[in-house]
């Protein structure tokens, strides 16, 4: 069937809520039952709402392109929906929706690999924006080239532009850059 399931992570959400409720029981002691039930409902509702938003936005993206969704392998689909449902920032949920729409589009030039959800999952909203900026700064460069080794990439971005544009400290940028190198998104 070429449809994206409406709630493929229902069990994961339920299990997460139970784990959270159990943990709260340890934190709150005797009052935990009442507090846990209230927070469990709130947490489950929050995850369900965010996950639904990711699915609906992906569907709308595909409708705008006039594309019918195709089947997405579970090892790509489930991490996208799970991680997207955990996002508290709208712009990051938008990124998850875009990833899902690309994964469900059999003709998309942006082929979603199984590792992509893992990369997006570890990025903050600010880091994703910085990566967008880096892409914009380098994609049109005459010196930009792609090769098979780190030495084949031939572009540089002035870090001071990033520090100024995004109001980040030099230390925070160094941590971000080290993470990008670790993830294979940049090289030094």
Secondary structure, 3 states (H helix, E strand, C coil): CCCCCCCCCHHHHHHHHHHHHHHHHHHHHHHHHHHHHHHHHHHHHHHHHHHHHHHHHHHHHHHHHCCCCCCCCHHHHHHHHHHHHHCCCHHHHHHHHHHHHHHHCCCCCCCCCCCHHHHHHCCCHHHHHHHHHHHHHHHCCCCCCCCCCHHHCCCCCCHHHHHHHHCCCHHHHHHHHHHHHHHCCCCC
